Amino acid sequence: MSLYYLDDYSLGEIADEYNVSRQAVYDNIKRTEAMLEEYEEKLLLFHKFQERQKLLGQMKSIIQKDGLPNELEQVVELLEKLE
């Protein structure tokens, strides 16, 4: 998965690297994608990330609008960096 998606290797290059067929590489990638999709359906990590981003944006807006202390803005920025 790392070679295919992050390092932009072709199926043939990965197959040569591991001395397996291109079909074996393809099947492994598709099987792993399906597993990751299944995990995401159960854990909802991306949905939770989007909700956190939305709430952080709302917090920043409130801080700027109401002129709240800079410490709150710094805390929000630290929370954003954790993402």
Backbone as XML, in Angstrom:
<?xml version="1.0"?>
<chain id="A" units="angstrom">
  <residue number="1" name="MET">
    <atom name="N" x="0.831" y="-1.188" z="0.000"/>
    <atom name="CA" x="0.000" y="0.000" z="0.000"/>
    <atom name="C" x="0.874" y="1.249" z="0.000"/>
  </residue>
  <residue number="2" name="SER">
    <atom name="N" x="1.891" y="1.225" z="0.830"/>
    <atom name="CA" x="2.788" y="2.379" z="0.928"/>
    <atom name="C" x="3.492" y="2.646" z="-0.396"/>
  </residue>
  <residue number="3" name="LEU">
    <atom name="N" x="4.004" y="1.609" z="-1.001"/>
    <atom name="CA" x="4.697" y="1.782" z="-2.284"/>
    <atom name="C" x="3.738" y="2.281" z="-3.358"/>
  </residue>
  <residue number="4" name="TYR">
    <atom name="N" x="2.544" y="1.754" z="-3.361"/>
    <atom name="CA" x="1.577" y="2.098" z="-4.403"/>
    <atom name="C" x="1.050" y="3.518" z="-4.242"/>
  </residue>
  <residue number="5" name="TYR">
    <atom name="N" x="0.643" y="3.870" z="-3.026"/>
    <atom name="CA" x="0.008" y="5.174" z="-2.816"/>
    <atom name="C" x="0.972" y="6.300" z="-2.443"/>
  </residue>
  <residue number="6" name="LEU">
    <atom name="N" x="1.951" y="6.004" z="-1.632"/>
    <atom name="CA" x="2.852" y="7.068" z="-1.178"/>
    <atom name="C" x="4.060" y="7.253" z="-2.094"/>
  </residue>
  <residue number="7" name="ASP">
    <atom name="N" x="4.600" y="6.136" z="-2.565"/>
    <atom name="CA" x="5.810" y="6.209" z="-3.385"/>
    <atom name="C" x="5.512" y="6.145" z="-4.883"/>
  </residue>
  <residue number="8" name="ASP">
    <atom name="N" x="4.245" y="5.988" z="-5.240"/>
    <atom name="CA" x="3.786" y="6.012" z="-6.625"/>
    <atom name="C" x="4.437" y="4.924" z="-7.493"/>
  </residue>
  <residue number="9" name="TYR">
    <atom name="N" x="4.630" y="3.758" z="-6.902"/>
    <atom name="CA" x="5.128" y="2.618" z="-7.671"/>
    <atom name="C" x="3.990" y="2.034" z="-8.492"/>
  </residue>
  <residue number="10" name="SER">
    <atom name="N" x="4.330" y="1.465" z="-9.626"/>
    <atom name="CA" x="3.322" y="0.774" z="-10.433"/>
    <atom name="C" x="3.153" y="-0.645" z="-9.883"/>
  </residue>
  <residue number="11" name="LEU">
    <atom name="N" x="2.097" y="-1.310" z="-10.323"/>
    <atom name="CA" x="1.892" y="-2.695" z="-9.894"/>
    <atom name="C" x="3.072" y="-3.563" z="-10.324"/>
  </residue>
  <residue number="12" name="GLY">
    <atom name="N" x="3.575" y="-3.314" z="-11.530"/>
    <atom name="CA" x="4.713" y="-4.076" z="-12.031"/>
    <atom name="C" x="5.965" y="-3.861" z="-11.204"/>
  </residue>
  <residue number="13" name="GLU">
    <atom name="N" x="6.209" y="-2.638" z="-10.801"/>
    <atom name="CA" x="7.396" y="-2.347" z="-9.983"/>
    <atom name="C" x="7.311" y="-3.023" z="-8.618"/>
  </residue>
  <residue number="14" name="ILE">
    <atom name="N" x="6.138" y="-2.994" z="-8.042"/>
    <atom name="CA" x="5.962" y="-3.646" z="-6.736"/>
    <atom name="C" x="6.111" y="-5.154" z="-6.887"/>
  </residue>
  <residue number="15" name="ALA">
    <atom name="N" x="5.528" y="-5.693" z="-7.952"/>
    <atom name="CA" x="5.637" y="-7.135" z="-8.206"/>
    <atom name="C" x="7.095" y="-7.547" z="-8.361"/>
  </residue>
  <residue number="16" name="ASP">
    <atom name="N" x="7.871" y="-6.775" z="-9.098"/>
    <atom name="CA" x="9.301" y="-7.077" z="-9.264"/>
    <atom name="C" x="10.036" y="-7.000" z="-7.936"/>
  </residue>
  <residue number="17" name="GLU">
    <atom name="N" x="9.692" y="-6.007" z="-7.133"/>
    <atom name="CA" x="10.347" y="-5.807" z="-5.829"/>
    <atom name="C" x="10.156" y="-7.016" z="-4.907"/>
  </residue>
  <residue number="18" name="TYR">
    <atom name="N" x="8.964" y="-7.628" z="-4.963"/>
    <atom name="CA" x="8.642" y="-8.727" z="-4.040"/>
    <atom name="C" x="8.583" y="-10.092" z="-4.730"/>
  </residue>
  <residue number="19" name="ASN">
    <atom name="N" x="8.970" y="-10.138" z="-6.002"/>
    <atom name="CA" x="8.983" y="-11.394" z="-6.764"/>
    <atom name="C" x="7.638" y="-12.105" z="-6.730"/>
  </residue>
  <residue number="20" name="VAL">
    <atom name="N" x="6.586" y="-11.338" z="-6.985"/>
    <atom name="CA" x="5.244" y="-11.897" z="-7.085"/>
    <atom name="C" x="4.612" y="-11.369" z="-8.374"/>
  </residue>
  <residue number="21" name="SER">
    <atom name="N" x="3.443" y="-11.869" z="-8.693"/>
    <atom name="CA" x="2.779" y="-11.419" z="-9.919"/>
    <atom name="C" x="2.097" y="-10.071" z="-9.695"/>
  </residue>
  <residue number="22" name="ARG">
    <atom name="N" x="1.848" y="-9.376" z="-10.803"/>
    <atom name="CA" x="1.110" y="-8.107" z="-10.726"/>
    <atom name="C" x="-0.288" y="-8.348" z="-10.181"/>
  </residue>
  <residue number="23" name="GLN">
    <atom name="N" x="-0.872" y="-9.494" z="-10.546"/>
    <atom name="CA" x="-2.214" y="-9.830" z="-10.069"/>
    <atom name="C" x="-2.226" y="-9.990" z="-8.553"/>
  </residue>
  <residue number="24" name="ALA">
    <atom name="N" x="-1.168" y="-10.578" z="-8.004"/>
    <atom name="CA" x="-1.076" y="-10.744" z="-6.550"/>
    <atom name="C" x="-1.002" y="-9.376" z="-5.863"/>
  </residue>
  <residue number="25" name="VAL">
    <atom name="N" x="-0.248" y="-8.462" z="-6.447"/>
    <atom name="CA" x="-0.144" y="-7.108" z="-5.892"/>
    <atom name="C" x="-1.498" y="-6.419" z="-5.958"/>
  </residue>
  <residue number="26" name="TYR">
    <atom name="N" x="-2.143" y="-6.498" z="-7.105"/>
    <atom name="CA" x="-3.453" y="-5.872" z="-7.296"/>
    <atom name="C" x="-4.462" y="-6.424" z="-6.281"/>
  </residue>
  <residue number="27" name="ASP">
    <atom name="N" x="-4.515" y="-7.753" z="-6.158"/>
    <atom name="CA" x="-5.458" y="-8.375" z="-5.225"/>
    <atom name="C" x="-5.193" y="-7.937" z="-3.792"/>
  </residue>
  <residue number="28" name="ASN">
    <atom name="N" x="-3.930" y="-7.855" z="-3.434"/>
    <atom name="CA" x="-3.566" y="-7.449" z="-2.071"/>
    <atom name="C" x="-3.982" y="-6.004" z="-1.806"/>
  </residue>
  <residue number="29" name="ILE">
    <atom name="N" x="-3.757" y="-5.135" z="-2.764"/>
    <atom name="CA" x="-4.146" y="-3.724" z="-2.609"/>
    <atom name="C" x="-5.658" y="-3.607" z="-2.476"/>
  </residue>
  <residue number="30" name="LYS">
    <atom name="N" x="-6.411" y="-4.294" z="-3.326"/>
    <atom name="CA" x="-7.876" y="-4.224" z="-3.270"/>
    <atom name="C" x="-8.408" y="-4.801" z="-1.958"/>
  </residue>
  <residue number="31" name="ARG">
    <atom name="N" x="-7.835" y="-5.883" z="-1.499"/>
    <atom name="CA" x="-8.255" y="-6.497" z="-0.228"/>
    <atom name="C" x="-7.975" y="-5.549" z="0.942"/>
  </residue>
  <residue number="32" name="THR">
    <atom name="N" x="-6.818" y="-4.910" z="0.920"/>
    <atom name="CA" x="-6.458" y="-3.975" z="1.988"/>
    <atom name="C" x="-7.353" y="-2.738" z="1.954"/>
  </residue>
  <residue number="33" name="GLU">
    <atom name="N" x="-7.657" y="-2.233" z="0.766"/>
    <atom name="CA" x="-8.574" y="-1.091" z="0.641"/>
    <atom name="C" x="-9.936" y="-1.430" z="1.235"/>
  </residue>
  <residue number="34" name="ALA">
    <atom name="N" x="-10.423" y="-2.627" z="0.946"/>
    <atom name="CA" x="-11.721" y="-3.053" z="1.480"/>
    <atom name="C" x="-11.685" y="-3.121" z="3.003"/>
  </residue>
  <residue number="35" name="MET">
    <atom name="N" x="-10.591" y="-3.629" z="3.546"/>
    <atom name="CA" x="-10.457" y="-3.699" z="5.007"/>
    <atom name="C" x="-10.446" y="-2.300" z="5.621"/>
  </residue>
  <residue number="36" name="LEU">
    <atom name="N" x="-9.715" y="-1.383" z="5.000"/>
    <atom name="CA" x="-9.650" y="-0.014" z="5.518"/>
    <atom name="C" x="-11.013" y="0.670" z="5.450"/>
  </residue>
  <residue number="37" name="GLU">
    <atom name="N" x="-11.736" y="0.444" z="4.368"/>
    <atom name="CA" x="-13.087" y="1.006" z="4.240"/>
    <atom name="C" x="-13.997" y="0.462" z="5.342"/>
  </residue>
  <residue number="38" name="GLU">
    <atom name="N" x="-13.864" y="-0.809" z="5.618"/>
    <atom name="CA" x="-14.675" y="-1.443" z="6.670"/>
    <atom name="C" x="-14.338" y="-0.846" z="8.040"/>
  </residue>
  <residue number="39" name="TYR">
    <atom name="N" x="-13.060" y="-0.654" z="8.314"/>
    <atom name="CA" x="-12.656" y="-0.032" z="9.582"/>
    <atom name="C" x="-13.227" y="1.377" z="9.686"/>
  </residue>
  <residue number="40" name="GLU">
    <atom name="N" x="-13.152" y="2.121" z="8.591"/>
    <atom name="CA" x="-13.651" y="3.495" z="8.605"/>
    <atom name="C" x="-15.149" y="3.525" z="8.867"/>
  </residue>
  <residue number="41" name="GLU">
    <atom name="N" x="-15.887" y="2.596" z="8.289"/>
    <atom name="CA" x="-17.328" y="2.523" z="8.530"/>
    <atom name="C" x="-17.632" y="2.308" z="10.009"/>
  </residue>
  <residue number="42" name="LYS">
    <atom name="N" x="-16.804" y="1.513" z="10.668"/>
    <atom name="CA" x="-17.035" y="1.209" z="12.081"/>
    <atom name="C" x="-16.538" y="2.328" z="12.995"/>
  </residue>
  <residue number="43" name="LEU">
    <atom name="N" x="-15.390" y="2.900" z="12.678"/>
    <atom name="CA" x="-14.764" y="3.884" z="13.573"/>
    <atom name="C" x="-15.184" y="5.323" z="13.294"/>
  </residue>
  <residue number="44" name="LEU">
    <atom name="N" x="-15.592" y="5.605" z="12.068"/>
    <atom name="CA" x="-16.005" y="6.950" z="11.661"/>
    <atom name="C" x="-14.937" y="8.007" z="11.922"/>
  </residue>
  <residue number="45" name="LEU">
    <atom name="N" x="-13.689" y="7.669" z="11.726"/>
    <atom name="CA" x="-12.589" y="8.583" z="12.028"/>
    <atom name="C" x="-12.631" y="9.842" z="11.168"/>
  </residue>
  <residue number="46" name="PHE">
    <atom name="N" x="-12.903" y="9.686" z="9.888"/>
    <atom name="CA" x="-12.918" y="10.858" z="9.019"/>
    <atom name="C" x="-14.077" y="11.778" z="9.370"/>
  </residue>
  <residue number="47" name="HIS">
    <atom name="N" x="-15.228" y="11.206" z="9.660"/>
    <atom name="CA" x="-16.389" y="12.005" z="10.057"/>
    <atom name="C" x="-16.088" y="12.777" z="11.347"/>
  </residue>
  <residue number="48" name="LYS">
    <atom name="N" x="-15.473" y="12.104" z="12.302"/>
    <atom name="CA" x="-15.123" y="12.763" z="13.564"/>
    <atom name="C" x="-14.101" y="13.874" z="13.336"/>
  </residue>
  <residue number="49" name="PHE">
    <atom name="N" x="-13.156" y="13.651" z="12.442"/>
    <atom name="CA" x="-12.162" y="14.673" z="12.103"/>
    <atom name="C" x="-12.853" y="15.905" z="11.531"/>
  </residue>
  <residue number="50" name="GLN">
    <atom name="N" x="-13.794" y="15.688" z="10.604"/>
    <atom name="CA" x="-14.513" y="16.807" z="10.002"/>
    <atom name="C" x="-15.311" y="17.580" z="11.046"/>
  </residue>
  <residue number="51" name="GLU">
    <atom name="N" x="-15.942" y="16.890" z="11.958"/>
    <atom name="CA" x="-16.714" y="17.547" z="13.009"/>
    <atom name="C" x="-15.806" y="18.374" z="13.923"/>
  </residue>
  <residue number="52" name="ARG">
    <atom name="N" x="-14.641" y="17.816" z="14.271"/>
    <atom name="CA" x="-13.687" y="18.558" z="15.113"/>
    <atom name="C" x="-13.228" y="19.825" z="14.408"/>
  </residue>
  <residue number="53" name="GLN">
    <atom name="N" x="-12.934" y="19.715" z="13.118"/>
    <atom name="CA" x="-12.492" y="20.880" z="12.355"/>
    <atom name="C" x="-13.580" y="21.956" z="12.340"/>
  </residue>
  <residue number="54" name="LYS">
    <atom name="N" x="-14.803" y="21.540" z="12.168"/>
    <atom name="CA" x="-15.930" y="22.470" z="12.153"/>
    <atom name="C" x="-16.054" y="23.178" z="13.506"/>
  </residue>
  <residue number="55" name="LEU">
    <atom name="N" x="-15.969" y="22.431" z="14.593"/>
    <atom name="CA" x="-16.070" y="23.012" z="15.930"/>
    <atom name="C" x="-14.903" y="23.950" z="16.229"/>
  </residue>
  <residue number="56" name="LEU">
    <atom name="N" x="-13.714" y="23.578" z="15.800"/>
    <atom name="CA" x="-12.558" y="24.445" z="16.010"/>
    <atom name="C" x="-12.733" y="25.763" z="15.250"/>
  </residue>
  <residue number="57" name="GLY">
    <atom name="N" x="-13.267" y="25.673" z="14.043"/>
    <atom name="CA" x="-13.534" y="26.883" z="13.276"/>
    <atom name="C" x="-14.547" y="27.776" z="13.975"/>
  </residue>
  <residue number="58" name="GLN">
    <atom name="N" x="-15.578" y="27.184" z="14.536"/>
    <atom name="CA" x="-16.577" y="27.946" z="15.276"/>
    <atom name="C" x="-15.955" y="28.600" z="16.507"/>
  </residue>
  <residue number="59" name="MET">
    <atom name="N" x="-15.097" y="27.872" z="17.201"/>
    <atom name="CA" x="-14.432" y="28.425" z="18.388"/>
    <atom name="C" x="-13.569" y="29.628" z="18.006"/>
  </residue>
  <residue number="60" name="LYS">
    <atom name="N" x="-12.814" y="29.506" z="16.909"/>
    <atom name="CA" x="-11.968" y="30.615" z="16.472"/>
    <atom name="C" x="-12.810" y="31.838" z="16.123"/>
  </residue>
  <residue number="61" name="SER">
    <atom name="N" x="-13.917" y="31.590" z="15.476"/>
    <atom name="CA" x="-14.809" y="32.688" z="15.097"/>
    <atom name="C" x="-15.344" y="33.403" z="16.332"/>
  </residue>
  <residue number="62" name="ILE">
    <atom name="N" x="-15.754" y="32.654" z="17.324"/>
    <atom name="CA" x="-16.276" y="33.237" z="18.566"/>
    <atom name="C" x="-15.197" y="34.032" z="19.285"/>
  </residue>
  <residue number="63" name="ILE">
    <atom name="N" x="-13.993" y="33.487" z="19.335"/>
    <atom name="CA" x="-12.876" y="34.165" z="20.007"/>
    <atom name="C" x="-12.591" y="35.501" z="19.330"/>
  </residue>
  <residue number="64" name="GLN">
    <atom name="N" x="-12.533" y="35.491" z="18.004"/>
    <atom name="CA" x="-12.219" y="36.720" z="17.273"/>
    <atom name="C" x="-13.356" y="37.732" z="17.377"/>
  </residue>
  <residue number="65" name="LYS">
    <atom name="N" x="-14.594" y="37.260" z="17.312"/>
    <atom name="CA" x="-15.750" y="38.152" z="17.340"/>
    <atom name="C" x="-15.925" y="38.802" z="18.714"/>
  </residue>
  <residue number="66" name="ASP">
    <atom name="N" x="-15.760" y="38.018" z="19.756"/>
    <atom name="CA" x="-16.017" y="38.506" z="21.108"/>
    <atom name="C" x="-14.780" y="39.083" z="21.788"/>
  </residue>
  <residue number="67" name="GLY">
    <atom name="N" x="-13.654" y="39.049" z="21.105"/>
    <atom name="CA" x="-12.433" y="39.619" z="21.675"/>
    <atom name="C" x="-11.986" y="38.897" z="22.940"/>
  </residue>
  <residue number="68" name="LEU">
    <atom name="N" x="-12.143" y="37.600" z="22.956"/>
    <atom name="CA" x="-11.740" y="36.814" z="24.126"/>
    <atom name="C" x="-10.216" y="36.754" z="24.215"/>
  </residue>
  <residue number="69" name="PRO">
    <atom name="N" x="-9.696" y="36.359" z="25.363"/>
    <atom name="CA" x="-8.238" y="36.363" z="25.579"/>
    <atom name="C" x="-7.457" y="35.546" z="24.537"/>
  </residue>
  <residue number="70" name="ASN">
    <atom name="N" x="-6.238" y="36.026" z="24.291"/>
    <atom name="CA" x="-5.354" y="35.351" z="23.340"/>
    <atom name="C" x="-5.028" y="33.928" z="23.773"/>
  </residue>
  <residue number="71" name="GLU">
    <atom name="N" x="-5.089" y="33.668" z="25.066"/>
    <atom name="CA" x="-4.783" y="32.318" z="25.552"/>
    <atom name="C" x="-5.747" y="31.298" z="24.950"/>
  </residue>
  <residue number="72" name="LEU">
    <atom name="N" x="-7.012" y="31.681" z="24.823"/>
    <atom name="CA" x="-7.993" y="30.773" z="24.217"/>
    <atom name="C" x="-7.668" y="30.520" z="22.756"/>
  </residue>
  <residue number="73" name="GLU">
    <atom name="N" x="-7.272" y="31.555" z="22.058"/>
    <atom name="CA" x="-6.912" y="31.391" z="20.648"/>
    <atom name="C" x="-5.694" y="30.476" z="20.514"/>
  </residue>
  <residue number="74" name="GLN">
    <atom name="N" x="-4.746" y="30.613" z="21.421"/>
    <atom name="CA" x="-3.558" y="29.755" z="21.386"/>
    <atom name="C" x="-3.929" y="28.299" z="21.647"/>
  </residue>
  <residue number="75" name="VAL">
    <atom name="N" x="-4.865" y="28.073" z="22.563"/>
    <atom name="CA" x="-5.305" y="26.707" z="22.853"/>
    <atom name="C" x="-5.984" y="26.103" z="21.624"/>
  </residue>
  <residue number="76" name="VAL">
    <atom name="N" x="-6.809" y="26.881" z="20.952"/>
    <atom name="CA" x="-7.477" y="26.396" z="19.743"/>
    <atom name="C" x="-6.436" y="26.059" z="18.676"/>
  </residue>
  <residue number="77" name="GLU">
    <atom name="N" x="-5.435" y="26.890" z="18.524"/>
    <atom name="CA" x="-4.384" y="26.620" z="17.538"/>
    <atom name="C" x="-3.618" y="25.349" z="17.892"/>
  </residue>
  <residue number="78" name="LEU">
    <atom name="N" x="-3.379" y="25.119" z="19.163"/>
    <atom name="CA" x="-2.711" y="23.891" z="19.580"/>
    <atom name="C" x="-3.583" y="22.673" z="19.280"/>
  </residue>
  <residue number="79" name="LEU">
    <atom name="N" x="-4.866" y="22.804" z="19.487"/>
    <atom name="CA" x="-5.782" y="21.713" z="19.157"/>
    <atom name="C" x="-5.746" y="21.410" z="17.656"/>
  </residue>
  <residue number="80" name="GLU">
    <atom name="N" x="-5.693" y="22.442" z="16.845"/>
    <atom name="CA" x="-5.624" y="22.255" z="15.398"/>
    <atom name="C" x="-4.351" y="21.540" z="14.994"/>
  </residue>
  <residue number="81" name="LYS">
    <atom name="N" x="-3.268" y="21.825" z="15.651"/>
    <atom name="CA" x="-1.987" y="21.189" z="15.328"/>
    <atom name="C" x="-2.010" y="19.701" z="15.663"/>
  </residue>
  <residue number="82" name="LEU">
    <atom name="N" x="-2.815" y="19.311" z="16.641"/>
    <atom name="CA" x="-2.918" y="17.902" z="16.990"/>
    <atom name="C" x="-3.536" y="17.066" z="15.869"/>
  </residue>
  <residue number="83" name="GLU">
    <atom name="N" x="-4.340" y="17.697" z="15.058"/>
    <atom name="CA" x="-4.992" y="17.013" z="13.956"/>
    <atom name="C" x="-3.938" y="16.680" z="12.932"/>
  </residue>
</chain>
